[in-house]
Amino acid sequence: MTVSSETLDRLSITLKKRKRVELIARYEAFGWQVAEEQDDRLYSDLVHLTLCRPHTVAHKDRLQYLQVCMEADVNLLAKKERRRHAGAIALGIVCGLACFLACACGLGLILAPNSIPLRVTGGLFVAAGLILAVCTVLAARRCVKRENLAFLKSEAELKQHLAALHREALSLTGQTPAQGDKAPPMDDHPTDDHPTDDRRREEKKEEEA
């Protein structure tokens, strides 16, 4: 039996290609199926999907609520990934500018003609700038480690919530997970922005040391 297009709900989404398999699996848990797929004309890493499902579906209100929660979690996780090292970057920029200004002022004073006190002061400015640069590097490294641990903790909580939403959606739509009772993987192609379990253990060990 075929379903008329007039009785179908449609949903259009745009996503990163590396997230395609994961997000399609998540939407399929809510009864959606891919009807159309088109690559973006400007950005090669984007893909546009049109999803559809029957207009009349059991537990539709609950599924809609769970879908909104899922989308909010996915967007929040992506936002946290983008801002993962925001603190370290801000620290590096502010302290880097301070180092540059101190060294520039110091060099200007050192080049002052026939003025030993100014040259001594300039040397002190340059030394202070170099010391600040070293301290900035050390502080930034420690900040990165802390941000990594904070991100991993937040990521684990969001993934746990996403898995719970996925399982409930599957139960409401009467589907059976393809692999046990696990939610789809968060990333099909791990990169430096998405650390593996080995990297996570190494980061925790470094922080404890």
C-alpha contacts under 8 A as a table, 3 or more apart, distances in Angstrom:
res1	aa1	res2	aa2	distance
3	V	7	T	6.94
3	V	8	L	7.64
3	V	54	P	7.73
4	S	7	T	5.54
4	S	8	L	7.04
5	S	8	L	5.27
7	T	54	P	6.04
7	T	55	H	5.32
7	T	56	T	7.73
8	L	52	C	6.13
8	L	53	R	5.43
8	L	54	P	4.47
8	L	55	H	4.82
9	D	52	C	5.42
9	D	53	R	5.46
9	D	54	P	6.01
9	D	55	H	5.12
10	R	50	T	6.75
10	R	51	L	5.53
10	R	52	C	4.44
10	R	53	R	6.84
11	L	50	T	5.65
11	L	51	L	4.97
11	L	52	C	6.25
12	S	48	H	7.23
12	S	49	L	5.69
12	S	50	T	4.47
12	S	51	L	6.20
13	I	48	H	5.93
13	I	49	L	5.37
13	I	50	T	6.55
13	I	51	L	7.97
14	T	46	L	6.84
14	T	47	V	5.78
14	T	48	H	4.53
14	T	49	L	6.27
15	L	19	K	6.77
15	L	20	R	6.78
15	L	46	L	5.68
15	L	47	V	5.70
15	L	48	H	6.70
16	K	19	K	5.29
16	K	20	R	6.44
16	K	45	D	5.69
16	K	46	L	4.72
16	K	47	V	6.33
17	K	20	R	5.01
17	K	45	D	5.47
17	K	46	L	5.59
17	K	47	V	6.02
18	R	21	V	7.48
18	R	45	D	7.79
18	R	187	D	6.88
18	R	188	D	6.28
18	R	189	H	6.47
19	K	22	E	5.45
19	K	23	L	6.08
19	K	186	M	7.59
19	K	187	D	6.13
19	K	188	D	6.91
20	R	23	L	5.46
20	R	24	I	6.00
21	V	24	I	5.32
21	V	25	A	6.21
21	V	188	D	7.24
22	E	25	A	5.33
22	E	26	R	6.40
22	E	184	P	5.54
22	E	185	P	5.94
22	E	186	M	6.08
22	E	187	D	6.73
22	E	188	D	7.25
23	L	26	R	4.91
23	L	27	Y	6.20
24	I	27	Y	5.19
24	I	28	E	5.99
24	I	34	V	7.70
25	A	28	E	5.05
25	A	29	A	6.44
25	A	184	P	6.31
26	R	29	A	5.35
26	R	30	F	7.25
26	R	166	H	6.70
26	R	183	A	7.85
26	R	184	P	6.94
27	Y	30	F	5.32
27	Y	31	G	6.84
27	Y	32	W	5.55
27	Y	33	Q	7.62
27	Y	67	Q	7.85
28	E	31	G	4.99
28	E	32	W	4.67
28	E	33	Q	5.89
29	A	32	W	7.22
29	A	166	H	6.45
29	A	169	A	5.63
29	A	170	L	5.15
29	A	173	T	7.18
29	A	175	Q	7.31
30	F	63	L	6.30
30	F	67	Q	7.16
30	F	169	A	5.61
30	F	170	L	6.93
30	F	173	T	6.63
31	G	53	R	6.06
31	G	173	T	6.48
32	W	51	L	5.81
32	W	52	C	5.35
32	W	53	R	4.94
33	Q	51	L	5.29
33	Q	52	C	5.41
33	Q	53	R	6.31
34	V	37	E	7.32
34	V	49	L	6.82
34	V	50	T	6.06
34	V	51	L	4.53
34	V	52	C	6.51
35	A	49	L	7.58
35	A	50	T	5.54
35	A	51	L	5.30
35	A	52	C	6.20
36	E	49	L	5.72
36	E	50	T	4.93
36	E	51	L	7.03
37	E	47	V	7.09
37	E	48	H	5.75
37	E	49	L	4.59
37	E	50	T	6.40
38	Q	47	V	5.81
38	Q	48	H	5.14
38	Q	49	L	6.51
39	D	44	S	7.10
39	D	46	L	6.34
39	D	47	V	4.43
39	D	48	H	6.04
40	D	43	Y	5.54
40	D	44	S	6.28
40	D	45	D	7.75
40	D	46	L	5.50
40	D	47	V	5.43
40	D	48	H	6.61
41	R	44	S	7.24
43	Y	46	L	5.72
44	S	47	V	7.93
54	P	57	V	6.24
56	T	60	K	7.66
57	V	60	K	5.59
58	A	172	L	7.55
58	A	173	T	7.27
59	H	62	R	5.45
59	H	63	L	6.10
59	H	172	L	6.64
59	H	173	T	7.98
60	K	63	L	5.03
60	K	64	Q	6.03
61	D	64	Q	5.10
61	D	65	Y	6.31
62	R	65	Y	5.10
62	R	66	L	6.19
63	L	66	L	5.06
63	L	67	Q	6.00
63	L	169	A	6.42
63	L	172	L	7.55
64	Q	67	Q	5.03
64	Q	68	V	6.26
65	Y	68	V	5.22
65	Y	69	C	6.37
66	L	69	C	5.04
66	L	70	M	6.11
66	L	165	L	6.29
66	L	169	A	7.18
67	Q	70	M	4.95
67	Q	71	E	6.14
68	V	71	E	5.18
68	V	72	A	6.13
69	C	72	A	5.10
69	C	73	D	6.20
69	C	165	L	7.90
70	M	73	D	5.17
70	M	74	V	6.18
70	M	162	L	6.18
70	M	165	L	6.79
71	E	74	V	5.10
71	E	75	N	6.08
72	A	75	N	5.21
72	A	76	L	6.02
73	D	76	L	5.03
73	D	77	L	6.05
73	D	158	L	6.40
73	D	162	L	7.00
74	V	77	L	5.18
74	V	78	A	6.24
75	N	78	A	5.10
75	N	79	K	6.15
76	L	79	K	5.01
76	L	80	K	6.17
77	L	80	K	5.08
77	L	81	E	6.19
77	L	155	E	6.71
77	L	158	L	7.11
78	A	81	E	5.04
78	A	82	R	6.31
79	K	82	R	5.18
79	K	83	R	6.28
80	K	83	R	5.12
80	K	84	R	5.57
80	K	151	F	7.18
81	E	84	R	5.00
81	E	151	F	7.74
81	E	193	D	7.10
82	R	85	H	7.97
83	R	86	A	5.05
84	R	147	E	6.50
84	R	148	N	7.16
84	R	151	F	6.55
85	H	88	A	5.37
85	H	89	I	6.17
85	H	144	V	6.26
85	H	147	E	6.26
85	H	148	N	7.78
86	A	89	I	5.16
86	A	90	A	6.12
87	G	90	A	5.18
87	G	91	L	6.13
87	G	143	C	7.17
87	G	147	E	7.79
88	A	91	L	5.06
88	A	92	G	6.06
88	A	140	A	5.24
88	A	141	R	7.78
88	A	143	C	5.61
88	A	144	V	5.90
89	I	92	G	5.06
89	I	93	I	6.18
89	I	140	A	7.88
90	A	93	I	5.18
90	A	94	V	6.18
91	L	94	V	5.39
91	L	95	C	5.96
91	L	136	T	7.58
91	L	140	A	6.79
92	G	95	C	5.39
92	G	96	G	5.53
92	G	136	T	6.61
92	G	137	V	7.72
92	G	140	A	6.62
93	I	96	G	5.04
93	I	97	L	6.15
94	V	97	L	5.35
94	V	98	A	6.40
95	C	98	A	4.93
95	C	99	C	6.13
95	C	132	L	7.43
95	C	133	A	7.34
95	C	136	T	6.35
96	G	99	C	5.07
96	G	100	F	6.17
96	G	133	A	6.85
96	G	136	T	7.60
97	L	100	F	5.03
97	L	101	L	6.11
98	A	101	L	5.19
98	A	102	A	6.10
98	A	129	G	7.37
99	C	102	A	5.18
99	C	103	C	6.13
99	C	128	A	7.93
99	C	129	G	4.46
99	C	130	L	6.80
99	C	132	L	6.21
99	C	133	A	5.96
100	F	103	C	5.24
100	F	104	A	5.94
100	F	129	G	7.02
101	L	104	A	5.04
101	L	105	C	5.98
101	L	129	G	7.88
102	A	105	C	5.29
102	A	106	G	6.00
102	A	125	F	5.44
102	A	126	V	6.09
102	A	128	A	7.08
102	A	129	G	5.09
103	C	106	G	4.93
103	C	107	L	6.07
103	C	125	F	6.12
103	C	126	V	4.43
103	C	127	A	7.80
103	C	128	A	7.93
103	C	129	G	5.40
103	C	130	L	7.55
104	A	107	L	5.21
104	A	108	G	6.17
104	A	126	V	7.67
105	C	108	G	5.02
105	C	109	L	6.24
105	C	122	G	6.83
105	C	125	F	6.95
105	C	126	V	7.81
106	G	109	L	5.16
106	G	110	I	6.14
106	G	119	R	7.93
106	G	121	T	7.09
106	G	122	G	3.68
106	G	123	G	5.89
106	G	124	L	7.12
106	G	125	F	4.70
106	G	126	V	4.99
107	L	110	I	4.95
107	L	111	L	6.19
107	L	122	G	6.01
107	L	123	G	7.51
107	L	126	V	6.95
108	G	111	L	5.33
108	G	112	A	6.51
108	G	122	G	7.09
109	L	112	A	5.12
109	L	118	L	5.41
109	L	119	R	5.41
109	L	121	T	7.01
109	L	122	G	4.67
110	I	118	L	6.51
110	I	119	R	4.02
110	I	120	V	7.19
110	I	121	T	7.73
110	I	122	G	5.01
110	I	123	G	6.62
111	L	119	R	7.07
112	A	115	S	6.25
112	A	118	L	6.90
112	A	119	R	6.82
115	S	118	L	5.46
115	S	119	R	6.36
116	I	119	R	5.02
116	I	120	V	6.17
117	P	120	V	5.13
117	P	121	T	6.17
118	L	121	T	4.98
118	L	122	G	5.99
119	R	122	G	4.86
119	R	123	G	6.15
120	V	123	G	5.07
120	V	124	L	6.36
121	T	124	L	5.08
121	T	125	F	6.30
122	G	125	F	5.01
122	G	126	V	6.25
123	G	126	V	5.12
123	G	127	A	6.11
124	L	127	A	5.04
124	L	128	A	6.02
125	F	128	A	5.05
125	F	129	G	6.11
126	V	129	G	5.01
126	V	130	L	6.23
127	A	130	L	5.16
127	A	131	I	6.15
128	A	131	I	5.12
128	A	132	L	6.04
129	G	132	L	5.06
129	G	133	A	6.15
130	L	133	A	4.96
130	L	134	V	6.40
131	I	134	V	5.22
131	I	135	C	6.25
132	L	135	C	5.02
132	L	136	T	5.96
133	A	136	T	5.01
133	A	137	V	6.36
134	V	137	V	5.27
134	V	138	L	6.45
135	C	138	L	5.18
135	C	139	A	6.00
136	T	139	A	5.07
136	T	140	A	5.86
137	V	140	A	5.13
137	V	141	R	6.22
138	L	141	R	5.26
138	L	142	R	6.40
139	A	142	R	5.18
139	A	143	C	6.06
140	A	143	C	4.90
140	A	144	V	6.07
141	R	144	V	5.12
141	R	145	K	6.42
142	R	145	K	5.19
142	R	146	R	6.36
143	C	146	R	5.14
143	C	147	E	6.08
144	V	147	E	5.05
144	V	148	N	6.03
145	K	148	N	5.06
145	K	149	L	6.32
145	K	203	E	6.80
145	K	207	E	6.60
146	R	149	L	5.21
146	R	150	A	6.17
146	R	207	E	7.59
147	E	150	A	5.02
147	E	151	F	5.95
148	N	151	F	5.09
148	N	152	L	6.08
148	N	203	E	7.55
149	L	152	L	5.13
149	L	153	K	6.20
149	L	203	E	7.43
149	L	204	K	7.01
150	A	153	K	5.24
150	A	154	S	6.25
151	F	154	S	5.10
151	F	155	E	5.84
152	L	155	E	4.93
152	L	156	A	6.04
152	L	200	R	7.64
153	K	156	A	5.25
153	K	157	E	6.43
154	S	157	E	5.19
154	S	158	L	6.24
155	E	158	L	5.17
155	E	159	K	6.04
156	A	159	K	5.14
156	A	160	Q	6.08
157	E	160	Q	5.12
157	E	161	H	6.30
158	L	161	H	5.08
158	L	162	L	6.07
159	K	162	L	4.92
159	K	163	A	6.04
159	K	186	M	7.97
160	Q	163	A	5.12
160	Q	164	A	6.35
161	H	164	A	5.09
161	H	165	L	6.28
162	L	165	L	5.07
162	L	166	H	6.06
162	L	183	A	7.64
163	A	166	H	4.97
163	A	167	R	6.18
163	A	182	K	6.98
163	A	183	A	5.09
164	A	167	R	5.21
164	A	168	E	6.27
165	L	168	E	5.23
165	L	169	A	6.10
166	H	169	A	5.17
166	H	170	L	6.21
166	H	183	A	6.13
167	R	170	L	5.15
167	R	171	S	6.28
167	R	181	D	7.01
167	R	182	K	7.83
167	R	183	A	7.26
168	E	171	S	5.08
168	E	172	L	6.24
169	A	172	L	5.13
169	A	173	T	6.21
170	L	173	T	5.24
170	L	174	G	5.91
170	L	175	Q	5.00
170	L	176	T	6.68
170	L	177	P	7.35
171	S	174	G	5.08
171	S	175	Q	6.27
171	S	176	T	7.76
172	L	175	Q	7.83
177	P	180	G	5.85
177	P	181	D	5.70
177	P	182	K	7.07
178	A	181	D	7.93
179	Q	182	K	6.25
185	P	188	D	6.65
187	D	190	P	6.00
187	D	194	H	7.71
190	P	193	D	7.71
190	P	194	H	5.55
190	P	195	P	6.92
190	P	196	T	7.09
191	T	194	H	5.17
191	T	195	P	6.71
192	D	195	P	5.80
195	P	198	D	7.87
195	P	199	R	5.71
195	P	200	R	6.40
196	T	199	R	5.30
196	T	200	R	6.34
197	D	200	R	5.02
197	D	201	R	6.27
198	D	201	R	5.23
198	D	202	E	6.26
199	R	202	E	5.01
199	R	203	E	6.13
200	R	203	E	5.16
200	R	204	K	6.28
201	R	204	K	5.16
201	R	205	K	6.19
202	E	205	K	5.09
202	E	206	E	6.19
203	E	206	E	5.12
203	E	207	E	6.24
204	K	207	E	5.14
204	K	208	E	6.21
205	K	208	E	5.14
205	K	209	A	6.13
206	E	209	A	5.09
